[in-house]
């Protein structure tokens, strides 16, 4: 199983964490999502998901991935 870490901008509270975790968790191939509010990072574990799918899910939650 692959594990990728992304940085999300704009998360400030527990609601943000829940919204991002819920939307990213809906992506096909995602097995688990760990959202760390303090660092602004999410760790996504699974197979067959793309960066674009994760970015779209984060956007759907109302946030965006930080540009690398």
Residue frames relative to the residue before (quaternion, step in Angstrom):
aa qw qx qy qz dx dy dz
X 1.0000 0.0000 0.0000 0.0000 0.00 0.00 0.00
X 0.3795 -0.7326 0.5262 0.2056 3.55 -0.98 0.89
X 0.1326 -0.7588 0.6325 0.0806 3.54 -1.22 0.63
X 0.0018 -0.7940 0.6071 -0.0318 3.58 -0.80 1.04
X 0.2409 -0.7564 0.5951 0.1252 3.53 -1.12 0.75
X 0.0738 -0.7839 0.6165 -0.0027 3.55 -0.96 1.00
X 0.3044 -0.7178 0.5887 0.2135 3.56 -1.20 0.52
X 0.1692 -0.7913 0.5852 0.0531 3.55 -0.84 1.08
X 0.2600 -0.7653 0.5681 0.1548 3.58 -0.92 0.89
X 0.7768 0.4059 -0.2777 0.3934 3.52 -1.20 0.64
X 0.5339 0.6171 -0.4271 0.3895 3.62 1.19 -0.10
X 0.0026 -0.8380 0.5443 -0.0389 3.59 -0.75 1.06
X 0.8131 0.1833 -0.0690 0.5482 3.62 1.19 -0.29
X 0.7209 -0.4330 0.3232 0.4339 3.54 -1.34 0.07
X 0.5973 0.5522 -0.3668 0.4513 3.61 1.08 -0.65
X 0.6218 0.5432 -0.3316 0.4564 3.59 1.00 -0.83
X 0.6444 0.5301 -0.3051 0.4589 3.55 0.93 -0.97
X 0.6806 0.4945 -0.2859 0.4589 3.57 0.89 -0.94
X 0.6600 0.5175 -0.3091 0.4483 3.57 0.92 -0.91
X 0.6764 0.4786 -0.2921 0.4776 3.58 0.88 -0.93
X 0.6640 0.5161 -0.3061 0.4461 3.58 0.87 -0.93
X 0.6581 0.5144 -0.3081 0.4554 3.58 0.96 -0.85
X 0.7042 0.4665 -0.2796 0.4564 3.59 0.78 -0.98
X 0.6678 0.4807 -0.3124 0.4748 3.60 0.89 -0.86
X 0.6320 0.5556 -0.3236 0.4327 3.59 1.05 -0.74
X 0.6246 0.5504 -0.3276 0.4468 3.60 1.22 -0.42
X 0.5323 0.6433 -0.4075 0.3697 3.60 1.22 -0.38
X 0.5061 -0.6567 0.4743 0.2961 3.55 -0.89 0.99
X 0.7785 0.3102 -0.2556 0.4820 3.55 -0.86 1.01
X 0.5917 0.5574 -0.3743 0.4462 3.60 1.24 -0.28
X 0.2379 -0.7889 0.5558 0.1099 3.56 -0.74 1.10
X 0.7997 -0.0825 0.0684 0.5908 3.59 1.05 -0.74
X 0.1566 -0.7586 0.6278 0.0764 3.52 -1.27 0.58
X 0.0713 -0.7624 0.6421 0.0369 3.56 -0.93 0.95
X 0.1179 -0.8008 0.5867 0.0263 3.56 -0.62 1.19
X 0.1142 -0.7930 0.5976 0.0306 3.58 -0.71 1.12
X 0.3342 -0.7817 0.4971 0.1734 3.56 -0.27 1.31
X 0.6474 0.5564 -0.3275 0.4051 3.60 0.90 -0.91
X 0.7644 0.3434 -0.1933 0.5103 3.59 0.90 -0.89
X 0.3952 -0.7194 0.4772 0.3139 3.59 1.21 -0.46
X 0.5687 0.6071 -0.3695 0.4142 3.55 1.25 0.36
X 0.1668 -0.7382 0.6395 0.1353 3.51 -1.26 0.54
X 0.1959 -0.7456 0.6263 0.1158 3.54 -1.08 0.79
X 0.1053 -0.8058 0.5828 -0.0012 3.54 -0.62 1.21
X 0.0933 -0.7910 0.6045 0.0138 3.54 -0.85 1.05
X 0.4355 0.6804 -0.5117 0.2925 3.56 -0.98 0.85
X 0.4118 -0.6783 0.5455 0.2698 3.54 -1.30 -0.38
X 0.8455 0.2751 -0.1722 0.4241 3.55 -1.13 0.69
X 0.5566 0.5689 -0.4277 0.4286 3.61 1.16 0.27
X 0.3115 -0.7522 0.5502 0.1856 3.57 -1.18 0.53
X 0.6497 -0.4933 0.4014 0.4163 3.54 -1.29 0.31
X 0.6375 0.5378 -0.3271 0.4443 3.58 1.01 -0.81
X 0.6386 0.5158 -0.3276 0.4677 3.60 1.01 -0.75
X 0.6549 0.4977 -0.3118 0.4755 3.58 0.97 -0.84
X 0.6399 0.5203 -0.3237 0.4637 3.60 0.96 -0.85
X 0.6595 0.5057 -0.3107 0.4614 3.61 0.94 -0.84
X 0.6518 0.5088 -0.3134 0.4670 3.59 1.00 -0.79
X 0.6394 0.5070 -0.3178 0.4828 3.59 1.00 -0.82
X 0.6357 0.5227 -0.3149 0.4727 3.58 1.02 -0.81
X 0.6347 0.5351 -0.3204 0.4563 3.59 0.98 -0.84
X 0.6613 0.4955 -0.2891 0.4833 3.57 1.13 -0.69
X 0.5796 -0.6162 0.3599 0.3934 3.60 1.28 -0.23
X 0.6537 0.4573 -0.2982 0.5241 3.57 1.27 0.32
X 0.2355 -0.7730 0.5576 0.1899 3.59 -1.22 -0.12
X 0.5392 -0.5931 0.4853 0.3493 3.49 -1.28 0.47
X 0.4828 -0.6375 0.5133 0.3117 3.56 -1.08 0.73
X 0.4744 -0.6570 0.4997 0.3059 3.56 -1.05 0.70
X 0.4343 -0.7167 0.4903 0.2394 3.55 -0.91 0.97
